[in-house]
Structure formats: structure tokens, C-alpha cells
Amino acid sequence: MSSSQSPFTIASADFEPAYMNLHRTGELFRRSREALRALKSCKVCPRDCDVDRLNNEFALCKTGRHAIVSSFFPHFGEEDCLRGWSGSGTIFFSMCNLKCVFCQNYDISQHHDGDEVGPEALAEMMLRLQGMGCHNINFVTPEHVVPQILEALPLAVEMGLRLPLVYNTGAYDSLESIESLRGIVDIFMPDFKYWEETDSSTYLKAKSYPQAARTVVKAMHEQVGDLVFDEKGLAKRGLLVRHLVMPDSAENVRPIMRWLATDISPDTYVNIMDQYRPAGKVTANRFREICRRTTSEEYSEAVRIAREAGLRRFDTRDPAAFLEYVRP
């Protein structure tokens, strides 16, 4: 697949990570200092806790001055266009500003599983992943640690980091945080979970989630546009939206897909995911309505709804929906 055949491809020789231009001008370092000042009265995410994280105070995310990292490694379970043949360089941040009752990574997102890392250690993780041959640096659950990521990034770039950055988020971000990443992040990957406030309040413990998600997903697309690939099928820049299909969720899927197709772009690249399983706080006695796996019929219906909404670029388990990737 060549750039002459598709508007969604870019030659590898023409690609440079977005942050390189800001690094050359000194703006990347300036942006990192500005982000750190925001920790003094923290409104990094929509929770607006207003605590002094610079002095190691913390609130709902239980993260103070430094980020907490649970693990980092080449991940082969991500989308084909991210994992490629050498893996996506994932850095899993512990804690989360959402409290999803069904979280598939509950120990990481809700418990203090991991170690505090300063900017030098975080930069070193990025470089180690690059040294392992990973195709990108994938920040997982970064909503509450944007300043810490920005603090570490200039150090990593000075030491030779040249991989695209993936911002892998639950979409409960502040607009200010997303704006601080303008010209820095190459691939935004939000997971749009719920459309209605009632569901968000019940299952995410965040009533304001739908409006926050709509605001930041639109801002992400405005920054990076539709997802583009190199000639080998690796994602290089753009928006990739995930949606996890829940039990009995057709009426939640429909408005999300319609909004993506009409308010964002019909060429929004969407991964409709079928791996939901009861986890976290979900048991037969608590949240029993989602205490089962999603059926193949529910998944197929979600794909059909997305197509009917006007979306036309998918990464799903449906072989007919996959883009054709070129392998080395």
C-alpha cells in the first residue's frame, strides 16, 4: 500500500515524531515546566481535586509528585497497527481517575501496584523500550500523570528517543491536559465508554464522563486528524478510538458511533472490542446485569450499528473489516 494509493498512508522517510519540532525550538522543555506548575493546585483531570501534588499531596488518583509505574514491556496484545512485529512499548501507570467497577486491570488501576518513578527513570524506560525494537511508546492510563510524562520527555529526547507517542486513555481527561500535549503526541487512543450520565455515574463513578469524553476526543482529532499508517501498516499519527462492547449495550453503542461518524469523521479508525468479562467489583450480587461475558451476537450487532452510523474504518475481529497490512 503506497501513499499514492491511499490518503491514510505516509512514507516512513517522511515521518518524524511530533515532539521533535518542539524540542528543537525549546518549546518542549517550556511546556514541561508549565505542566509541572499545574500540579501545585491540581486540575490535571476533570476531577478538579485542587490539591498540591508538587508537595506530594494527593486525592482520588492517590498519586502525588511522581508517577507510579506498574510495568513496562513490549506489548503484543494491542492493535495490529501498534504492536506490529516487535511490540508496542507500553508503560502502565498505576491508579486511575476513573473507578470503573468492571475494570479488567483492577489491581493496577485501583490499588497501589507499582513503584514511584522520577523523570530520569521514566525517560530511561522509554529508551529501553526503544532499544528493544518497539514501534512506539504507549502511555497507558496517563490521564493523571500528564505533567510527569512531560517532565520526563525532554530528557528522553535528549538521550535519543525518536519513537511516536501513543496516548492510551479512558477519555476522562481535562481539555487543558490535552492542549498541553499539542504537537507532542502522535497517536491519541481514547476508549469511549458510555454516552449517558446515568451509566457513567453507575459504572465509572464519574457522572461528567460523557461530556468530558466528547470534548477531549474532538480536541484530539483536531490536533492529529484521522489515523495514518506507513507503508508497512504501522500507525504513525492520528486518532484511534476504542469501544468495549458491554452486555445489553446496543443503546449505548448507537449514539457513540453516530457521534464519531458525524461530529468527528466517518474515517475515524475504531476498534470495537469484544473481550469484556466480569472483573473488579462485578459479581453475581453486585452489578449482576453486567456479570456475564458479551455474546458474539451482541458484538456483531455493535459492528453493524457502527457501519450503519457511517463509520468505515475498523479494527475488529471481523476479517472483512480489517485493513490490509503490509508485513516486512
N, C-alpha and C positions, 0 to 999 in steps of 0.2 A: 504494500500500500504506500504510495508516494504522495507527497504534498500536492502534486498536480491532480491527483485522483480524488482527494477529499479535503474539505475545509477544516477538518479536525485532526490534521497531522502537521508535524513540524519536523524538519530535519535536525538530527542530533547536533550537527555542526552549527546550527543557528541558535541553539538553546544555551542560555546562561541563567543560573538561579537568580530569581528576582532581587535577592538581597545584595548581590554583588555591586549593583549600581549605587545603592545607598551606602555600602561600605566604602567605596572609592571617594564619595563626597563627604564622608564623616557623619552623614545623617543617621546611619545605623547606630553608632555609638550615642549620638544625641538622643535618639528615640529610646534607647535602653535606659538612659538616666531619667528621662521623663517618666517612663513606665514605673521605675522604682519609686519615684516620688508618690505615685498613686497608691502605694501600699501604706502610706502614712495614715490615710483615712480611707480604708479600702472600700471601693465600689467597682472592683475589677469584674464582678459578675452582677446579674440582676438582683441578687440578694441584698446588696447595698448595706452590708453589715457595719461599715463605718468604724472598724477597729484599726488600731495601729499595728499592722503586721511588721513594719520595719523594726519595732521593738518586741517582736515575737508574740504579740497578742494574736488571738485567732477566735473565730466564731464557728459558723456552721461547717465550713470545709476543714476545720481542725488543722490548718496549715499556716504556719507563721512566716518568718523571714525567708526560709529556704524551702524549696520544693522537696517533696518526698517521692522517691522513685522506688517502685516495687520491683521492676525488672527491665532489662533492655536486651534485645536479641533480634536476629534476622527472622522475621515472621513470614511463614509460608501459608497462612490462613486468610490473608487479605485478598482483595480483588486481584484478578489476573494482571491487570494493568499496573498494580502497585507491587505485587510480590515478584513478578517476572520469573527469572530462573535463579536469582541469588537472594531473594527475600526483601521484604520491606523492613527498614531499620527502625523498629518500634521502641519507643521509650514510654513505659507505662507509669503514669503518675498516680500515686495513691490518693485516696479521698476523692470526693466529688461534690459539686454544688447541687446536684440533683440527688434525690433519695428514692430512686426507683425501687418499688417493693419487689420487683421481679428481676433485679439486676443479675446478669449472667456472670458477673465478676464481683460478687458481693464482698468477698474478703478484701479485695483491692480497693473498691470504691467507698466502702463504709467503715472499714477497720484500718487501723494504723499499721498496715502491712508494707514495710519498706524502710528505707533509710533516708535521712535528710542529706541532701547534696548541695554543695555550694556551686557557684558559677563555673569554677575551674573543673570540678568533677563532672558537671553536666556537659560542658564542652568536650571533655575527654570521651564521654560516652558517644557523642555524635561522631567523633573522629574514629573511634574504634569500630563503629558500625560501618562507616565509610571504608575502613581498612578491610572489613570482612567482605566487601563487594556489594553491599546493599545498594539498591537503586534509589533510595530516598531516605530521609529522616522523618519518621512518623510519630508525632506527638499525640499520645492517647490520653484522653481526659485532661486537656490543658486549660480548661476554662478559668480555673482559679489560680493558675501559675504563669499567666502570660508575662508579667514583669520579670519573673525569674528566667523564663526562656529567653526573653530579650536581653537580659543581663549577660547570659552565657554566650549568646550567638556571636557577638563581635570577637570574643576570644577564640571561638571555634573557627571562624572565618580567617582570622589572623594565622591560625595554625594549619590552614589548608582545606577547610570544609568547602565542598563545591557541589553538594547534592541538593536536589529540590526538597523543599519542606512541605510536609503534609500536616494539616491542622485537623485532627480527628476528634470531633466534638459532639456532644449531645445536643448542641444548639441552644443551650441556656447560657449564652454569652451576653456581655454588655456590648452595646454599639461602640462605646469608647475603646474597648479592648480590640474589637475587630478593626477599627480605624487605626489603632496603633500598629497593626500588622500590615497595613497597606504598603505594597512594594516590597514585602518581606516574604510572606507565604506564597508558595506557588500553587498548591492544591488545597482547597478547603473541602473537607469531607464531613458535613454535618449529618446527624441522624435526626430526622424529623419524626418525632414520636407520636404526639397527639395534637389534634386540631381543636378540641373543646376544652374549656377551662375546667369543667366538672371532672373529666377523665384525668386531666393533668394534676388536679388537686388530689384526686384519689390515689393515683398510681405513681406519680412523680413527686408528690408533696410540694408542688410548685404551681399555683393557680395561674401565675403570669406567664407560664411557659409558652403557650401558643403565640401570643403577641411578640414575645422576645424572639422566638424562633423565626417567625415571619420577617421581623425586622432585620435580623443578622444574616439570614440566608440571602435576602435581597441584597444586602451590603456586600456579602461575599461574592455574589455573582457580578455585581457592579465592578468589583476590583479585578477579578480574574477571568470572567466570561465562561463560556462553555468549555468542557474538558477537551483538551487536545493531547495527541499522542505523538511519539516519534515513530520512525519507520519500523521499529521492532515491536510496536504495540505498548510501549511503556507510557504511562500518564506523565505529562510534563507540566501542564498548567491548566487550571480551571476548577470548576465546581463538580463534585461528585456527591450526590445525596443518597443516603441510606434510609430505608424504612423497614423496620422489623414488623412482620405480619403477626398480629396477636389473634387469639381466639375470638370469633364472632366480631370481627373488626371492619367489615366492609364499609360501614357508615363512617368510620374514621379514615379509611384509605381514600374514599372518594373525594372529599374536599381537599386533602393534601395533594393528591395527584392533579386535580383540576387547577389548583393554585400554582403548582410548579409549571404546568403547561402554559397557563395564561399570564401569570404575573412574573414568572422568571423567564423561561424559554421552553418551547417544545423540544429543543435539543438538549435540555438538561439531562445529564447522564445519571440514571437512577439504578441503584442496587436494591431490588426488592428481596428481602431476606426471609428465609423460612426456618431458621434454626431456633425459634423460640422454644423454651422448655421451662417448666416451673422451677424457680430458683429463688434465692433470697428469702423474703418473708412470705412467699406464696406457699400455702399449704391447703389441704382439704378443708380446714377450718377457718382459714384467713384468705380472702380473695379467691374463693373457690371457683368463681366464674372464669378465672384465667389459670386454674390449676389443672391444665392439660396442655399437651402439645398442639400446635397448629396443624390442621389437616391438609392433605395435598389439595383437596377441593377448595379450601379457604385460600391457600396460596395461589392457585390457578385463577381464582376469582379476582384476587388483588392485581395480578398481572393483567387480566382482561380489563379491569377498571382503569388501570394506568394507560393502557393503549387507547381505550375509548375516550379518555380525557385529552388525548392528543400528543402524549409523550411518545418518542420514537427511538430513544437510545437507552438500552437497558443492559445491566449485568445481572442476569438471573440464572436459575438452574435450568431454564427452558433452553435447549440447544438452539432453537430457532431465533432466540433473542440475543445470543452472544454476538459481539462484534468479532470479526475475523482478525486474529492477531498473527503477526509475523514473528516467527521464532528465529533466533540466531543460528 
